Structures are given as C-alpha cells and as structure tokens.
Amino acid sequence: AAHSGERTDIDLSYFTVQPNRWTFESAKIRRWVEQHLQGRVLNACAGKTFLTHDHEIVRNDIDEERDADLYVDVCEIADHVDADSFDTVVYDPPFSQYQATRSYDGRDVGDDGVAKQQFDTVLRTGGRVIQLGYSTTCMPMQLGYPRKAVAVFNTLGRMNDYLGVVDEHAGESDSEPRWFK
C-alpha cells in the first residue's frame, strides 16, 4: 500500500501549541524533535534556539549574528561538510515569506529541492530528515525515503497548524540512485 499513498505504519502525534516566532521555543515541538534525533545532527536552519541531544549537533544559520558553527546557504551545505557524515538533519526553514521577513530580514531557502538533495548527500544510510513547516512534504519521493513519523501541532487559532515529518534514508537502490554522488 506504500505506493498508493496509504500507510498504517507511521507514528502519528497530535499536540496543541502556542505559536511562537521561533519554532523550538515551543517545548512540545522541541521535545518531539529531540525524541527523533539520532547520532550526529545537522541543524540546517538553527535559528536562536538550541536543541538538546547526547551527540554532537552542528548548527548552521544564514544569519552570522546567530550562535552557529556554520553560516552557509542550505542549498550549498554539502560543499561545506563531509558526505555521509550526519545521522540526522533537522530542517526548520522559514515556513512562509512572512516568517522569513520577521525572523531573517526576508531571506528564505532559495530552492527547497536543492536543499533536500544536499541533505541526501550529507546523510548516512539509516539516517533521518526531520522537517517542520506547513506541509507534510519532506524528502523527494525519487530519493526513496520512507516516512516514519508525522506530528500535527495545532495552534488553536487562526494561524496555520505546524506539521513535523520524519523521513528515513533507506539506502541506495538500483532504481532510485542518490543524487550528487
């Protein structure tokens, strides 16, 4: 049933949250993400909030005023870190142009598809991408990442709900090669 779009083996979660300018300022969102972290982590759009994990977290942010390890456009991240060097990529880009303007002086991820191809390059087999946003779209289907978890963060108001997704890197297949190798 996986090809029909129907899945019964996905971990589904539902939370109510208070909207915040910074996603991980919500304790419920931060806790859900932290529960899905494994191994070495790349927080690709780190922002100002720090995640807690028992392994290394490499923080990247395009704003050089933030406390981060790297200041790289996510569409070029594979040029600045080693291939197959992370077990988890956390991807929490600005959800909208309004959020990009409010938090990043209008700067946004240029090409989401290119960013995800970069994540595929830096992620180890068995690793995962955790994405937050207004959609459950995460890794491109042609890369062969099975969906492991979805969370709905209901804002209890007129704002859009936040959605969290965990997709796992199943490894290379003959019919679905990894990009940029």
Backbone as JSON Lines, residues from 0, in Angstrom:
{"i":0,"aa":"A","n":[0.81,-1.2,0.0],"ca":[0.0,0.0,0.0],"c":[0.85,1.26,0.0]}
{"i":1,"aa":"A","n":[2.19,1.11,0.17],"ca":[3.04,2.28,0.24],"c":[2.99,3.11,-1.03]}
{"i":2,"aa":"H","n":[2.83,2.46,-2.2],"ca":[2.81,3.21,-3.45],"c":[1.46,3.87,-3.7]}
{"i":3,"aa":"S","n":[0.41,3.41,-3.02],"ca":[-0.91,4.01,-3.2],"c":[-1.08,5.27,-2.35]}
{"i":4,"aa":"G","n":[-0.08,5.55,-1.52],"ca":[-0.18,6.72,-0.66],"c":[-0.82,6.42,0.68]}
{"i":5,"aa":"E","n":[-1.25,5.19,0.89],"ca":[-1.87,4.81,2.16],"c":[-0.86,4.08,3.02]}
{"i":6,"aa":"R","n":[-0.69,4.55,4.25],"ca":[0.26,3.92,5.17],"c":[-0.4,3.78,6.52]}
{"i":7,"aa":"T","n":[-0.16,2.66,7.17],"ca":[-0.7,2.44,8.51],"c":[0.42,2.3,9.54]}
{"i":8,"aa":"D","n":[1.67,2.34,9.09],"ca":[2.8,2.11,10.0],"c":[3.53,3.39,10.39]}
{"i":9,"aa":"I","n":[2.92,4.54,10.21],"ca":[3.54,5.81,10.55],"c":[3.17,6.2,11.98]}
{"i":10,"aa":"D","n":[4.15,6.69,12.72],"ca":[3.91,7.2,14.07],"c":[3.24,8.58,13.94]}
{"i":11,"aa":"L","n":[1.99,8.67,14.39],"ca":[1.25,9.94,14.31],"c":[1.12,10.55,15.71]}
{"i":12,"aa":"S","n":[1.38,11.86,15.8],"ca":[1.28,12.57,17.07],"c":[0.46,13.83,16.87]}
{"i":13,"aa":"Y","n":[-0.21,14.26,17.95],"ca":[-1.02,15.47,17.91],"c":[-0.78,16.26,19.19]}
{"i":14,"aa":"F","n":[-0.48,17.55,19.04],"ca":[-0.22,18.42,20.18],"c":[-0.92,19.75,19.96]}
{"i":15,"aa":"T","n":[-1.25,20.44,21.04],"ca":[-1.68,21.83,20.95],"c":[-0.5,22.68,21.4]}
{"i":16,"aa":"V","n":[-0.27,23.79,20.67],"ca":[0.88,24.64,20.98],"c":[0.5,26.11,20.85]}
{"i":17,"aa":"Q","n":[1.26,26.93,21.52],"ca":[1.13,28.38,21.39],"c":[2.1,28.81,20.29]}
{"i":18,"aa":"P","n":[1.62,29.49,19.23],"ca":[2.52,29.93,18.17],"c":[3.65,30.8,18.71]}
{"i":19,"aa":"N","n":[4.82,30.68,18.11],"ca":[5.98,31.44,18.53],"c":[6.81,31.78,17.32]}
{"i":20,"aa":"R","n":[7.49,32.89,17.36],"ca":[8.36,33.32,16.26],"c":[9.44,32.28,15.98]}
{"i":21,"aa":"W","n":[9.91,31.61,17.03],"ca":[10.97,30.6,16.91],"c":[10.36,29.24,17.2]}
{"i":22,"aa":"T","n":[10.37,28.36,16.23],"ca":[9.7,27.05,16.32],"c":[10.04,26.31,17.6]}
{"i":23,"aa":"F","n":[11.34,26.22,17.91],"ca":[11.75,25.39,19.03],"c":[11.6,26.06,20.39]}
{"i":24,"aa":"E","n":[11.04,27.28,20.42],"ca":[10.68,27.89,21.7],"c":[9.46,27.18,22.28]}
{"i":25,"aa":"S","n":[8.72,26.47,21.45],"ca":[7.62,25.64,21.93],"c":[8.21,24.36,22.51]}
{"i":26,"aa":"A","n":[8.01,24.15,23.81],"ca":[8.57,22.97,24.47],"c":[8.05,21.68,23.83]}
{"i":27,"aa":"K","n":[6.79,21.65,23.41],"ca":[6.22,20.43,22.82],"c":[6.87,20.12,21.48]}
{"i":28,"aa":"I","n":[7.09,21.13,20.65],"ca":[7.75,20.9,19.36],"c":[9.19,20.48,19.58]}
{"i":29,"aa":"R","n":[9.89,21.21,20.44],"ca":[11.3,20.89,20.72],"c":[11.44,19.47,21.25]}
{"i":30,"aa":"R","n":[10.57,19.07,22.18],"ca":[10.63,17.72,22.75],"c":[10.38,16.66,21.68]}
{"i":31,"aa":"W","n":[9.38,16.88,20.79],"ca":[9.08,15.92,19.73],"c":[10.3,15.75,18.8]}
{"i":32,"aa":"V","n":[10.91,16.88,18.42],"ca":[12.09,16.8,17.56],"c":[13.22,16.08,18.28]}
{"i":33,"aa":"E","n":[13.49,16.46,19.52],"ca":[14.6,15.84,20.27],"c":[14.4,14.34,20.44]}
{"i":34,"aa":"Q","n":[13.18,13.88,20.56],"ca":[12.91,12.44,20.67],"c":[13.24,11.68,19.38]}
{"i":35,"aa":"H","n":[13.29,12.4,18.25],"ca":[13.58,11.75,16.98],"c":[15.03,11.93,16.52]}
{"i":36,"aa":"L","n":[15.84,12.63,17.31],"ca":[17.25,12.8,16.95],"c":[18.0,11.5,17.17]}
{"i":37,"aa":"Q","n":[18.95,11.24,16.28],"ca":[19.84,10.09,16.46],"c":[21.24,10.48,15.99]}
{"i":38,"aa":"G","n":[22.27,10.0,16.69],"ca":[23.64,10.22,16.27],"c":[24.02,11.68,16.09]}
{"i":39,"aa":"R","n":[24.93,11.91,15.16],"ca":[25.42,13.26,14.85],"c":[24.35,14.01,14.07]}
{"i":40,"aa":"V","n":[24.06,15.26,14.49],"ca":[22.94,16.03,13.96],"c":[23.43,17.29,13.25]}
{"i":41,"aa":"L","n":[22.83,17.57,12.09],"ca":[22.97,18.86,11.43],"c":[21.67,19.6,11.6]}
{"i":42,"aa":"N","n":[21.69,20.7,12.35],"ca":[20.53,21.58,12.46],"c":[20.72,22.62,11.37]}
{"i":43,"aa":"A","n":[20.09,22.36,10.21],"ca":[20.39,23.08,8.98],"c":[19.97,24.55,8.99]}
{"i":44,"aa":"C","n":[18.91,24.87,9.7],"ca":[18.41,26.25,9.83],"c":[18.18,26.51,11.31]}
{"i":45,"aa":"A","n":[19.27,26.62,12.05],"ca":[19.23,26.53,13.51],"c":[18.43,27.62,14.21]}
{"i":46,"aa":"G","n":[18.46,28.84,13.72],"ca":[17.76,29.9,14.44],"c":[18.44,30.18,15.77]}
{"i":47,"aa":"K","n":[17.65,30.62,16.75],"ca":[18.27,31.02,18.02],"c":[18.14,29.97,19.12]}
{"i":48,"aa":"T","n":[17.29,28.97,18.94],"ca":[17.05,28.0,20.0],"c":[17.96,26.79,19.86]}
{"i":49,"aa":"F","n":[18.46,26.31,20.97],"ca":[19.35,25.15,20.97],"c":[18.58,23.88,21.3]}
{"i":50,"aa":"L","n":[18.82,22.84,20.53],"ca":[18.26,21.52,20.81],"c":[19.2,20.78,21.75]}
{"i":51,"aa":"T","n":[18.64,19.86,22.53],"ca":[19.42,19.05,23.46],"c":[19.49,17.62,22.93]}
{"i":52,"aa":"H","n":[20.71,17.07,22.93],"ca":[20.92,15.72,22.39],"c":[22.22,15.19,22.98]}
{"i":53,"aa":"D","n":[22.34,13.87,23.07],"ca":[23.53,13.29,23.69],"c":[24.68,13.07,22.7]}
{"i":54,"aa":"H","n":[24.55,13.56,21.46],"ca":[25.63,13.53,20.48],"c":[25.83,14.95,19.95]}
{"i":55,"aa":"E","n":[26.82,15.1,19.1],"ca":[27.14,16.41,18.54],"c":[25.99,16.96,17.69]}
{"i":56,"aa":"I","n":[25.71,18.24,17.84],"ca":[24.78,18.96,16.98],"c":[25.56,20.1,16.32]}
{"i":57,"aa":"V","n":[25.65,20.05,14.99],"ca":[26.29,21.09,14.22],"c":[25.2,22.08,13.81]}
{"i":58,"aa":"R","n":[25.35,23.32,14.23],"ca":[24.35,24.36,13.97],"c":[24.75,25.19,12.76]}
{"i":59,"aa":"N","n":[23.83,25.32,11.81],"ca":[24.03,26.17,10.64],"c":[22.93,27.22,10.61]}
{"i":60,"aa":"D","n":[23.3,28.44,10.25],"ca":[22.32,29.51,10.11],"c":[22.87,30.52,9.11]}
{"i":61,"aa":"I","n":[22.01,31.1,8.29],"ca":[22.48,32.1,7.33],"c":[22.75,33.45,7.98]}
{"i":62,"aa":"D","n":[22.25,33.65,9.18],"ca":[22.44,34.91,9.9],"c":[23.71,34.81,10.75]}
{"i":63,"aa":"E","n":[24.73,35.56,10.35],"ca":[26.01,35.49,11.04],"c":[25.98,36.09,12.45]}
{"i":64,"aa":"E","n":[24.86,36.69,12.83],"ca":[24.7,37.2,14.19],"c":[24.27,36.09,15.16]}
{"i":65,"aa":"R","n":[23.82,34.97,14.63],"ca":[23.36,33.85,15.47],"c":[24.56,33.03,15.96]}
{"i":66,"aa":"D","n":[24.36,32.32,17.05],"ca":[25.37,31.41,17.59],"c":[25.28,30.11,16.79]}
{"i":67,"aa":"A","n":[26.19,29.93,15.82],"ca":[26.17,28.75,14.96],"c":[27.6,28.32,14.64]}
{"i":68,"aa":"D","n":[27.73,27.11,14.15],"ca":[29.03,26.57,13.74],"c":[29.34,26.92,12.29]}
{"i":69,"aa":"L","n":[28.29,27.0,11.47],"ca":[28.41,27.31,10.05],"c":[27.43,28.41,9.68]}
{"i":70,"aa":"Y","n":[27.77,29.17,8.67],"ca":[26.9,30.22,8.15],"c":[26.81,30.03,6.64]}
{"i":71,"aa":"V","n":[26.08,28.98,6.23],"ca":[26.06,28.53,4.85],"c":[24.61,28.42,4.36]}
{"i":72,"aa":"D","n":[24.38,28.79,3.12],"ca":[23.09,28.57,2.48],"c":[22.86,27.06,2.43]}
{"i":73,"aa":"V","n":[21.7,26.58,2.87],"ca":[21.44,25.13,2.89],"c":[21.5,24.52,1.49]}
{"i":74,"aa":"C","n":[21.33,25.33,0.46],"ca":[21.43,24.83,-0.92],"c":[22.88,24.55,-1.32]}
{"i":75,"aa":"E","n":[23.83,24.87,-0.43],"ca":[25.25,24.63,-0.68],"c":[25.91,23.88,0.48]}
{"i":76,"aa":"I","n":[25.12,23.33,1.39],"ca":[25.67,22.75,2.62],"c":[26.62,21.58,2.35]}
{"i":77,"aa":"A","n":[26.36,20.79,1.3],"ca":[27.22,19.63,1.01],"c":[28.62,20.05,0.57]}
{"i":78,"aa":"D","n":[28.79,21.31,0.18],"ca":[30.12,21.82,-0.18],"c":[30.94,22.17,1.06]}
{"i":79,"aa":"H","n":[30.31,22.17,2.23],"ca":[30.97,22.64,3.46],"c":[31.07,21.58,4.55]}
{"i":80,"aa":"V","n":[30.43,20.44,4.36],"ca":[30.52,19.34,5.33],"c":[30.76,18.05,4.54]}
{"i":81,"aa":"D","n":[31.27,17.04,5.22],"ca":[31.57,15.77,4.55],"c":[30.31,15.01,4.17]}
{"i":82,"aa":"A","n":[30.37,14.3,3.04],"ca":[29.28,13.42,2.63],"c":[29.12,12.3,3.66]}
{"i":83,"aa":"D","n":[27.91,11.83,3.82],"ca":[27.61,10.7,4.72],"c":[28.14,10.94,6.14]}
{"i":84,"aa":"S","n":[28.06,12.16,6.63],"ca":[28.66,12.47,7.94],"c":[27.64,12.77,9.04]}
{"i":85,"aa":"F","n":[26.34,12.72,8.71],"ca":[25.31,13.0,9.72],"c":[24.3,11.86,9.79]}
{"i":86,"aa":"D","n":[23.77,11.67,11.0],"ca":[22.73,10.67,11.23],"c":[21.34,11.29,11.22]}
{"i":87,"aa":"T","n":[21.27,12.6,11.46],"ca":[20.0,13.33,11.45],"c":[20.24,14.72,10.87]}
{"i":88,"aa":"V","n":[19.31,15.16,10.03],"ca":[19.27,16.54,9.58],"c":[17.95,17.12,10.06]}
{"i":89,"aa":"V","n":[18.01,18.21,10.81],"ca":[16.82,18.94,11.23],"c":[16.67,20.11,10.27]}
{"i":90,"aa":"Y","n":[15.5,20.18,9.62],"ca":[15.25,21.21,8.61],"c":[14.02,22.0,9.03]}
{"i":91,"aa":"D","n":[14.27,23.18,9.57],"ca":[13.21,24.07,10.04],"c":[13.39,25.44,9.38]}
{"i":92,"aa":"P","n":[13.14,25.49,8.05],"ca":[13.3,26.77,7.36],"c":[12.13,27.7,7.69]}
{"i":93,"aa":"P","n":[12.22,28.98,7.32],"ca":[11.04,29.84,7.47],"c":[9.85,29.21,6.75]}
{"i":94,"aa":"F","n":[8.7,29.11,7.42],"ca":[7.52,28.45,6.87],"c":[6.85,29.27,5.78]}
{"i":95,"aa":"S","n":[7.09,30.58,5.77],"ca":[6.39,31.46,4.83],"c":[7.25,32.7,4.6]}
{"i":96,"aa":"Q","n":[6.86,33.51,3.62],"ca":[7.57,34.76,3.38],"c":[7.43,35.7,4.58]}
{"i":97,"aa":"Y","n":[6.26,35.67,5.23],"ca":[6.06,36.48,6.43],"c":[7.08,36.1,7.51]}
{"i":98,"aa":"Q","n":[7.24,34.8,7.73],"ca":[8.19,34.35,8.75],"c":[9.63,34.68,8.34]}
{"i":99,"aa":"A","n":[9.94,34.54,7.06],"ca":[11.28,34.88,6.58],"c":[11.56,36.36,6.82]}
{"i":100,"aa":"T","n":[10.55,37.2,6.56],"ca":[10.71,38.64,6.77],"c":[10.86,38.95,8.26]}
{"i":101,"aa":"R","n":[10.05,38.33,9.07],"ca":[10.03,38.6,10.51],"c":[11.3,38.13,11.22]}
{"i":102,"aa":"S","n":[11.82,36.97,10.81],"ca":[12.95,36.37,11.53],"c":[14.29,36.48,10.81]}
{"i":103,"aa":"Y","n":[14.27,36.64,9.47],"ca":[15.52,36.59,8.71],"c":[15.66,37.72,7.7]}
{"i":104,"aa":"D","n":[15.08,38.88,7.97],"ca":[15.18,40.03,7.07],"c":[14.8,39.67,5.64]}
{"i":105,"aa":"G","n":[13.82,38.77,5.49],"ca":[13.33,38.41,4.17],"c":[14.08,37.27,3.49]}
{"i":106,"aa":"R","n":[15.17,36.8,4.09],"ca":[15.94,35.71,3.48],"c":[15.22,34.39,3.72]}
{"i":107,"aa":"D","n":[15.15,33.59,2.67],"ca":[14.46,32.31,2.71],"c":[15.31,31.28,1.98]}
{"i":108,"aa":"V","n":[14.96,30.01,2.11],"ca":[15.64,28.96,1.36],"c":[15.3,29.19,-0.11]}
{"i":109,"aa":"G","n":[16.32,29.31,-0.93],"ca":[16.1,29.59,-2.34],"c":[15.38,28.47,-3.08]}
{"i":110,"aa":"D","n":[15.89,27.27,-3.01],"ca":[15.32,26.14,-3.73],"c":[15.26,24.95,-2.79]}
{"i":111,"aa":"D","n":[14.08,24.69,-2.27],"ca":[13.86,23.63,-1.3],"c":[14.33,22.27,-1.84]}
{"i":112,"aa":"G","n":[14.09,22.0,-3.11],"ca":[14.5,20.73,-3.71],"c":[16.01,20.57,-3.72]}
{"i":113,"aa":"V","n":[16.74,21.63,-4.01],"ca":[18.2,21.58,-3.99],"c":[18.69,21.35,-2.57]}
{"i":114,"aa":"A","n":[18.08,22.03,-1.6],"ca":[18.47,21.84,-0.21],"c":[18.31,20.36,0.19]}
{"i":115,"aa":"K","n":[17.22,19.75,-0.21],"ca":[16.99,18.35,0.16],"c":[17.93,17.39,-0.55]}
{"i":116,"aa":"Q","n":[18.35,17.72,-1.75],"ca":[19.38,16.92,-2.42],"c":[20.69,17.02,-1.65]}
{"i":117,"aa":"Q","n":[20.98,18.21,-1.12],"ca":[22.18,18.4,-0.3],"c":[22.1,17.54,0.97]}
{"i":118,"aa":"F","n":[20.93,17.51,1.59],"ca":[20.76,16.69,2.8],"c":[20.97,15.22,2.49]}
{"i":119,"aa":"D","n":[20.49,14.76,1.34],"ca":[20.68,13.37,0.92],"c":[22.17,13.05,0.83]}
{"i":120,"aa":"T","n":[22.96,13.99,0.4],"ca":[24.41,13.79,0.27],"c":[25.09,13.69,1.63]}
{"i":121,"aa":"V","n":[24.71,14.52,2.58],"ca":[25.41,14.57,3.87],"c":[24.89,13.54,4.87]}
{"i":122,"aa":"L","n":[23.75,12.91,4.57],"ca":[23.12,11.97,5.5],"c":[23.63,10.55,5.27]}
{"i":123,"aa":"R","n":[23.9,9.85,6.36],"ca":[24.3,8.44,6.28],"c":[23.07,7.58,6.01]}
{"i":124,"aa":"T","n":[23.29,6.41,5.42],"ca":[22.22,5.43,5.25],"c":[21.65,5.09,6.63]}
{"i":125,"aa":"G","n":[20.33,5.06,6.73],"ca":[19.67,4.81,8.01],"c":[19.41,6.09,8.79]}
{"i":126,"aa":"G","n":[19.95,7.2,8.31],"ca":[19.74,8.49,8.95],"c":[18.36,9.02,8.64]}
{"i":127,"aa":"R","n":[18.05,10.18,9.21],"ca":[16.7,10.73,9.03],"c":[16.73,12.23,8.85]}
{"i":128,"aa":"V","n":[15.71,12.71,8.15],"ca":[15.48,14.14,8.0],"c":[14.22,14.46,8.79]}
{"i":129,"aa":"I","n":[14.31,15.43,9.67],"ca":[13.17,15.92,10.43],"c":[12.86,17.31,9.91]}
{"i":130,"aa":"Q","n":[11.67,17.49,9.35],"ca":[11.3,18.78,8.78],"c":[10.08,19.33,9.48]}
{"i":131,"aa":"L","n":[10.07,20.64,9.68],"ca":[8.92,21.34,10.22],"c":[8.44,22.36,9.22]}
{"i":132,"aa":"G","n":[7.12,22.57,9.17],"ca":[6.56,23.53,8.24],"c":[5.05,23.45,8.2]}
{"i":133,"aa":"Y","n":[4.47,23.91,7.09],"ca":[3.02,23.89,6.92],"c":[2.58,22.73,6.05]}
{"i":134,"aa":"S","n":[3.48,21.81,5.71],"ca":[3.18,20.7,4.82],"c":[3.87,19.44,5.32]}
{"i":135,"aa":"T","n":[3.32,18.28,4.96],"ca":[4.0,17.03,5.3],"c":[4.9,16.57,4.16]}
{"i":136,"aa":"T","n":[5.11,17.42,3.17],"ca":[6.09,17.11,2.14],"c":[7.47,17.21,2.77]}
{"i":137,"aa":"C","n":[8.27,16.17,2.58],"ca":[9.63,16.21,3.12],"c":[10.59,15.82,2.0]}
{"i":138,"aa":"M","n":[11.27,14.7,2.11],"ca":[12.26,14.32,1.11],"c":[11.56,13.9,-0.19]}
{"i":139,"aa":"P","n":[12.16,14.25,-1.34],"ca":[11.56,13.9,-2.63],"c":[11.37,12.39,-2.78]}
{"i":140,"aa":"M","n":[10.23,11.99,-3.32],"ca":[9.9,10.57,-3.44],"c":[10.97,9.79,-4.2]}
{"i":141,"aa":"Q","n":[11.57,10.4,-5.24],"ca":[12.53,9.67,-6.04],"c":[13.81,9.31,-5.28]}
{"i":142,"aa":"L","n":[14.01,9.92,-4.11],"ca":[15.17,9.58,-3.29],"c":[14.91,8.35,-2.42]}
{"i":143,"aa":"G","n":[13.66,7.92,-2.33],"ca":[13.34,6.69,-1.62],"c":[13.46,6.76,-0.11]}
{"i":144,"aa":"Y","n":[12.93,7.82,0.5],"ca":[12.94,7.96,1.95],"c":[11.57,7.58,2.5]}
{"i":145,"aa":"P","n":[11.44,6.45,3.18],"ca":[10.15,6.12,3.79],"c":[9.8,7.09,4.92]}
{"i":146,"aa":"R","n":[8.52,7.41,5.04],"ca":[8.0,8.27,6.1],"c":[7.92,7.45,7.38]}
{"i":147,"aa":"K","n":[8.46,7.99,8.47],"ca":[8.44,7.29,9.75],"c":[7.49,7.91,10.76]}
{"i":148,"aa":"A","n":[7.34,9.24,10.72],"ca":[6.51,9.91,11.72],"c":[5.96,11.21,11.16]}
{"i":149,"aa":"V","n":[4.78,11.57,11.66],"ca":[4.14,12.85,11.35],"c":[3.56,13.39,12.65]}
{"i":150,"aa":"A","n":[3.74,14.69,12.88],"ca":[3.14,15.33,14.05],"c":[2.36,16.55,13.59]}
{"i":151,"aa":"V","n":[1.2,16.74,14.2],"ca":[0.39,17.94,13.98],"c":[0.5,18.77,15.26]}
{"i":152,"aa":"F","n":[0.91,20.02,15.08],"ca":[1.0,20.96,16.2],"c":[-0.09,22.0,15.97]}
{"i":153,"aa":"N","n":[-1.23,21.79,16.62],"ca":[-2.4,22.64,16.43],"c":[-2.2,23.94,17.2]}
{"i":154,"aa":"T","n":[-2.32,25.06,16.49],"ca":[-2.1,26.38,17.1],"c":[-3.35,26.95,17.77]}
{"i":155,"aa":"L","n":[-4.47,26.21,17.68],"ca":[-5.71,26.59,18.37],"c":[-6.2,27.99,18.02]}
{"i":156,"aa":"G","n":[-6.03,28.36,16.8],"ca":[-6.48,29.69,16.43],"c":[-6.51,29.86,14.93]}
{"i":157,"aa":"R","n":[-6.33,31.09,14.51],"ca":[-6.43,31.42,13.1],"c":[-5.13,31.19,12.35]}
{"i":158,"aa":"M","n":[-4.05,30.9,13.06],"ca":[-2.77,30.6,12.4],"c":[-2.79,29.19,11.85]}
{"i":159,"aa":"N","n":[-1.97,28.95,10.82],"ca":[-1.81,27.59,10.31],"c":[-1.23,26.69,11.39]}
{"i":160,"aa":"D","n":[-1.66,25.43,11.39],"ca":[-1.02,24.45,12.25],"c":[0.39,24.2,11.74]}
{"i":161,"aa":"Y","n":[1.28,23.77,12.61],"ca":[2.63,23.37,12.23],"c":[2.61,21.87,12.04]}
{"i":162,"aa":"L","n":[3.39,21.39,11.11],"ca":[3.49,19.96,10.86],"c":[4.95,19.53,10.97]}
{"i":163,"aa":"G","n":[5.17,18.39,11.58],"ca":[6.51,17.81,11.67],"c":[6.52,16.48,10.95]}
{"i":164,"aa":"V","n":[7.62,16.18,10.27],"ca":[7.74,14.95,9.49],"c":[9.12,14.35,9.74]}
{"i":165,"aa":"V","n":[9.17,13.03,9.83],"ca":[10.45,12.32,9.9],"c":[10.5,11.34,8.74]}
{"i":166,"aa":"D","n":[11.48,11.52,7.85],"ca":[11.72,10.6,6.74],"c":[13.08,9.95,6.96]}
{"i":167,"aa":"E","n":[13.17,8.65,6.69],"ca":[14.41,7.91,6.94],"c":[15.1,7.53,5.64]}
{"i":168,"aa":"H","n":[16.41,7.66,5.64],"ca":[17.23,7.32,4.47],"c":[17.38,5.79,4.41]}
{"i":169,"aa":"A","n":[16.65,5.17,3.5],"ca":[16.63,3.71,3.41],"c":[17.87,3.14,2.72]}
{"i":170,"aa":"G","n":[18.65,3.95,2.09],"ca":[19.83,3.47,1.37],"c":[19.61,3.51,-0.12]}
{"i":171,"aa":"E","n":[20.68,3.25,-0.83],"ca":[20.62,3.32,-2.29],"c":[19.86,2.12,-2.85]}
{"i":172,"aa":"S","n":[19.22,2.34,-3.98],"ca":[18.62,1.23,-4.72],"c":[18.99,1.42,-6.18]}
{"i":173,"aa":"D","n":[18.94,0.35,-6.96],"ca":[19.31,0.43,-8.36],"c":[18.38,1.36,-9.14]}
{"i":174,"aa":"S","n":[17.1,1.39,-8.76],"ca":[16.13,2.19,-9.5],"c":[16.06,3.63,-8.99]}
{"i":175,"aa":"E","n":[16.58,3.89,-7.8],"ca":[16.49,5.22,-7.23],"c":[17.86,5.65,-6.68]}
{"i":176,"aa":"P","n":[18.8,6.03,-7.58],"ca":[20.14,6.39,-7.1],"c":[20.13,7.67,-6.28]}
{"i":177,"aa":"R","n":[21.09,7.78,-5.37],"ca":[21.24,9.03,-4.63],"c":[21.81,10.07,-5.55]}
{"i":178,"aa":"W","n":[21.37,11.3,-5.38],"ca":[21.84,12.4,-6.21],"c":[23.16,12.93,-5.68]}
{"i":179,"aa":"F","n":[23.9,13.59,-6.55],"ca":[25.16,14.26,-6.22],"c":[26.22,13.32,-5.67]}
{"i":180,"aa":"K","n":[26.26,12.1,-6.13],"ca":[27.3,11.16,-5.66],"c":[28.42,11.09,-6.65]}
